[in-house]
Amino acid sequence: MNKLREVIAEQWEYRELLVRMTSRDLLLRYKQTVMGFGWAIFMPLVNTLIFSVIFTRVAVIDVGRPYPVYAFCGLVAWNFFSSALRFSVTSLTSNPSLVTKVYFPREIFPFSAVLVSLVDFAVSALVLAGLMWWYHVVPGWSLLLLPLVVAVLVLFTAATALMLAMGNLFYRDVKYLFEIVIAVWMFATSVVYPIGRVGGRLGAVLALNPMTHLIDAFRAVILDGRVPDHAFAITTGASIVMFLAAWLSFHAAEFDFAENL
């Protein structure tokens, strides 16, 4: 417990550096781009259009609400998660001079990647609100629980980001395996279709996917007007434990980072 307090206190001490690093990464991401933050909106919309054609024209599925709203809602949460991890996985190896020559909490790099993606997430959420207005989807009182759902999503994402950044530093194959895993992971999650309808052993395995419960909770409070089910409570507890364990492990290993760059 004392170690955890030290880690949190150190991160708080360097909070201004985290803000500056996040601002730098945000500017670099959209530097010399014409669309800028428009890319945070464009890709989810394109994917929504593609999956809407597939699941409303080719393989029709009933999701209980306008499919474009259902798909875009899932893609907003998923794109935040995948984008944060994609930038986190190389966040240490792409900054060797800073990692090896200047001391500060190295977790600032993956945390910065998560915060930058959170900005994109906020931009996309505005478009989701517009789609809901267009399709006359009215949120209920459960929208008050949205900050809690987002907080758990951020915790789970940050925990995974810490492990990926550390893993890629020690084993450079991680960044290549990540691209394969994240592509498969998306279709094993309730992003564009309800995983709950998959039965048998495969369905039981897919039910263990924490991202499905997080995205289902995201839809529940925004689109369904209800409280997330018990699986979200379990995922919340697991995310907290996972985040603390990943953070402590990352902090314990950071003194070996310079030797592996």
C-alpha positions as CSV (number, residue, x, y, z in Angstrom):
1,M,0.0,0.0,0.0
2,N,2.9,2.4,0.8
3,K,4.4,1.6,-2.6
4,L,1.1,2.5,-4.3
5,R,0.9,5.8,-2.4
6,E,4.4,6.6,-3.6
7,V,3.6,5.9,-7.2
8,I,0.4,8.0,-7.1
9,A,2.3,10.9,-5.3
10,E,5.0,10.8,-7.9
11,Q,2.5,10.9,-10.7
12,W,0.8,13.8,-9.1
13,E,4.1,15.7,-8.7
14,Y,4.6,15.3,-12.5
15,R,1.1,16.1,-13.5
16,E,2.1,19.2,-15.4
17,L,4.5,17.2,-17.5
18,L,1.6,14.8,-18.3
19,V,-0.5,17.7,-19.5
20,R,2.4,19.1,-21.7
21,M,3.1,15.6,-23.1
22,T,-0.5,15.1,-23.9
23,S,-0.7,18.5,-25.7
24,R,2.4,17.7,-27.6
25,D,1.1,14.3,-28.8
26,L,-2.2,15.8,-29.7
27,L,-0.6,18.5,-31.9
28,L,1.7,15.9,-33.5
29,R,-1.1,13.6,-34.3
30,Y,-2.9,16.1,-36.4
31,K,0.0,18.2,-37.6
32,Q,-0.1,19.0,-41.3
33,T,-3.5,17.2,-41.7
34,V,-6.3,18.9,-43.6
35,M,-9.1,17.3,-41.6
36,G,-7.5,17.5,-38.1
37,F,-10.0,16.3,-35.6
38,G,-12.3,15.4,-38.5
39,W,-10.4,12.0,-38.7
40,A,-11.8,11.1,-35.2
41,I,-15.3,11.4,-36.8
42,F,-14.6,10.2,-40.3
43,M,-13.4,6.7,-39.6
44,P,-16.3,5.7,-37.3
45,L,-18.8,7.1,-39.8
46,V,-17.2,5.1,-42.7
47,N,-17.2,1.9,-40.6
48,T,-20.8,2.6,-39.5
49,L,-21.8,3.0,-43.2
50,I,-20.1,-0.3,-44.2
51,F,-21.5,-2.4,-41.4
52,S,-24.9,-0.8,-41.8
53,V,-25.0,-2.1,-45.4
54,I,-23.8,-5.5,-44.3
55,F,-26.2,-6.0,-41.3
56,T,-29.2,-4.2,-42.8
57,R,-29.0,-5.4,-46.4
58,V,-26.9,-8.6,-46.6
59,A,-27.1,-10.4,-43.2
60,V,-30.0,-8.6,-41.5
61,I,-29.9,-8.5,-37.7
62,D,-32.4,-6.9,-35.4
63,V,-30.7,-4.9,-32.6
64,G,-33.8,-3.3,-31.2
65,R,-33.0,0.2,-32.4
66,P,-31.7,2.0,-35.6
67,Y,-28.6,0.0,-36.6
68,P,-26.5,3.1,-37.5
69,V,-26.9,4.4,-33.9
70,Y,-26.1,1.0,-32.4
71,A,-23.0,0.5,-34.6
72,F,-21.7,4.0,-34.1
73,C,-22.1,3.9,-30.4
74,G,-20.0,0.7,-30.2
75,L,-17.4,2.1,-32.6
76,V,-17.0,5.3,-30.6
77,A,-16.0,3.2,-27.5
78,W,-14.0,0.7,-29.4
79,N,-12.0,3.3,-31.4
80,F,-11.0,5.0,-28.2
81,F,-9.7,1.7,-26.8
82,S,-7.9,0.6,-30.0
83,S,-6.5,4.0,-30.8
84,A,-5.1,4.4,-27.3
85,L,-3.4,1.0,-27.4
86,R,-2.1,1.6,-30.9
87,F,-0.2,4.7,-29.8
88,S,0.7,3.3,-26.4
89,V,2.4,0.1,-27.7
90,T,5.3,2.1,-29.2
91,S,5.1,5.1,-26.7
92,L,8.4,4.1,-25.0
93,T,10.4,2.8,-27.9
94,S,9.6,5.9,-30.0
95,N,11.0,8.2,-27.3
96,P,14.5,6.6,-26.5
97,S,16.2,9.9,-25.7
98,L,13.6,10.9,-23.1
99,V,13.4,7.4,-21.5
100,T,17.2,7.0,-21.2
101,K,18.4,10.5,-20.3
102,V,15.7,12.3,-18.2
103,Y,14.0,11.0,-15.1
104,F,10.3,11.2,-14.7
105,P,7.6,8.6,-14.3
106,R,7.7,6.6,-17.6
107,E,4.0,5.8,-17.3
108,I,3.4,9.3,-18.6
109,F,4.0,8.0,-22.1
110,P,1.1,5.5,-22.2
111,F,-1.1,7.7,-20.0
112,S,-0.6,10.5,-22.5
113,A,-1.6,8.2,-25.4
114,V,-4.8,7.4,-23.5
115,L,-5.6,11.0,-22.8
116,V,-5.1,12.0,-26.5
117,S,-7.5,9.3,-27.6
118,L,-9.9,10.5,-24.9
119,V,-10.1,13.8,-26.7
120,D,-10.9,12.0,-30.0
121,F,-13.5,10.0,-28.0
122,A,-15.2,13.3,-26.9
123,V,-15.3,14.6,-30.4
124,S,-16.9,11.4,-31.7
125,A,-19.4,11.5,-28.9
126,L,-20.8,14.8,-30.2
127,V,-21.5,13.0,-33.5
128,L,-23.2,10.2,-31.7
129,A,-25.4,12.8,-30.0
130,G,-26.3,14.1,-33.5
131,L,-27.1,10.6,-34.8
132,M,-29.3,10.0,-31.8
133,W,-31.2,13.2,-32.5
134,W,-31.6,12.3,-36.2
135,Y,-33.0,8.8,-35.4
136,H,-35.1,10.1,-32.4
137,V,-33.3,8.1,-29.8
138,V,-33.9,9.9,-26.5
139,P,-31.6,9.1,-23.6
140,G,-33.1,8.4,-20.2
141,W,-32.0,9.1,-16.6
142,S,-29.3,6.4,-16.9
143,L,-27.2,8.9,-18.9
144,L,-26.1,10.1,-15.4
145,L,-24.1,6.8,-15.1
146,L,-22.1,7.6,-18.3
147,P,-19.2,9.1,-16.4
148,L,-18.8,5.9,-14.4
149,V,-18.9,3.7,-17.5
150,V,-16.3,6.0,-19.2
151,A,-14.1,6.0,-16.1
152,V,-14.0,2.2,-16.1
153,L,-13.3,2.1,-19.8
154,V,-10.4,4.5,-19.3
155,L,-9.1,2.4,-16.4
156,F,-9.2,-0.9,-18.4
157,T,-7.6,0.9,-21.4
158,A,-4.8,2.4,-19.3
159,A,-4.0,-0.9,-17.7
160,T,-3.8,-2.6,-21.1
161,A,-1.7,0.3,-22.4
162,L,0.8,0.0,-19.6
163,M,1.3,-3.7,-20.2
164,L,1.6,-3.3,-23.9
165,A,4.1,-0.4,-23.7
166,M,6.2,-2.4,-21.2
167,G,5.9,-5.6,-23.2
168,N,7.0,-4.0,-26.5
169,L,10.0,-2.5,-24.8
170,F,11.3,-5.9,-23.8
171,Y,10.0,-7.9,-26.8
172,R,9.7,-5.9,-30.0
173,D,7.4,-8.6,-31.5
174,V,4.6,-7.3,-29.3
175,K,3.8,-4.4,-31.7
176,Y,3.3,-6.8,-34.6
177,L,1.2,-9.3,-32.6
178,F,-0.9,-6.4,-31.3
179,E,-2.2,-5.6,-34.8
180,I,-3.4,-9.1,-35.3
181,V,-4.9,-9.4,-31.8
182,I,-6.7,-6.0,-32.0
183,A,-8.3,-6.9,-35.3
184,V,-9.6,-10.3,-34.0
185,W,-10.6,-8.7,-30.7
186,M,-12.9,-6.3,-32.4
187,F,-15.0,-9.0,-33.9
188,A,-15.0,-10.9,-30.6
189,T,-16.6,-7.9,-29.0
190,S,-20.1,-6.5,-29.2
191,V,-19.0,-3.6,-31.4
192,V,-21.1,-4.0,-34.6
193,Y,-23.3,-7.0,-33.6
194,P,-24.5,-8.5,-30.3
195,I,-22.1,-11.1,-29.1
196,G,-24.7,-12.4,-26.7
197,R,-26.5,-14.1,-29.5
198,V,-23.5,-16.4,-30.1
199,G,-24.3,-19.7,-28.3
200,G,-22.4,-22.8,-27.3
201,R,-18.9,-23.0,-26.1
202,L,-17.8,-20.1,-28.4
203,G,-20.4,-17.9,-26.8
204,A,-19.3,-18.9,-23.3
205,V,-15.7,-18.0,-24.2
206,L,-16.7,-14.6,-25.8
207,A,-18.7,-13.8,-22.6
208,L,-15.4,-13.5,-20.8
209,N,-14.3,-10.6,-23.0
210,P,-14.3,-7.5,-20.7
211,M,-14.6,-5.1,-23.7
212,T,-18.0,-6.6,-24.5
213,H,-19.3,-5.8,-21.1
214,L,-17.9,-2.3,-21.2
215,I,-19.4,-1.5,-24.6
216,D,-22.7,-3.1,-23.6
217,A,-22.7,-0.9,-20.5
218,F,-21.9,2.1,-22.7
219,R,-25.0,1.4,-24.9
220,A,-27.1,0.6,-21.9
221,V,-26.8,4.0,-20.3
222,I,-26.9,6.0,-23.5
223,L,-29.4,4.1,-25.8
224,D,-31.4,1.7,-23.6
225,G,-32.0,4.0,-20.6
226,R,-31.1,1.3,-18.1
227,V,-28.5,0.4,-15.5
228,P,-25.7,-1.9,-16.8
229,D,-26.0,-5.5,-15.8
230,H,-24.0,-7.4,-13.2
231,A,-21.3,-8.3,-15.7
232,F,-20.3,-4.6,-15.7
233,A,-19.8,-4.6,-11.9
234,I,-17.5,-7.6,-12.2
235,T,-15.6,-5.9,-15.0
236,T,-15.3,-2.7,-12.9
237,G,-13.7,-4.6,-10.0
238,A,-11.4,-6.5,-12.4
239,S,-10.4,-3.3,-14.2
240,I,-9.4,-1.6,-10.9
241,V,-7.3,-4.6,-9.8
242,M,-5.7,-4.9,-13.3
243,F,-4.9,-1.2,-13.4
244,L,-3.2,-1.1,-10.0
245,A,-1.3,-4.3,-10.8
246,A,-0.2,-3.1,-14.2
247,W,0.9,0.3,-12.8
248,L,2.9,-1.2,-10.0
249,S,4.6,-3.7,-12.3
250,F,5.4,-1.0,-14.8
251,H,6.9,1.2,-12.1
252,A,9.0,-1.6,-10.7
253,A,10.4,-2.4,-14.2
254,E,11.1,1.1,-15.4
255,F,14.7,1.1,-14.1
256,D,15.4,-1.6,-16.7
257,F,13.9,0.3,-19.6
258,A,17.1,2.2,-20.5
259,E,19.0,-1.1,-20.9
260,N,16.5,-2.4,-23.5
261,L,16.4,0.7,-25.8
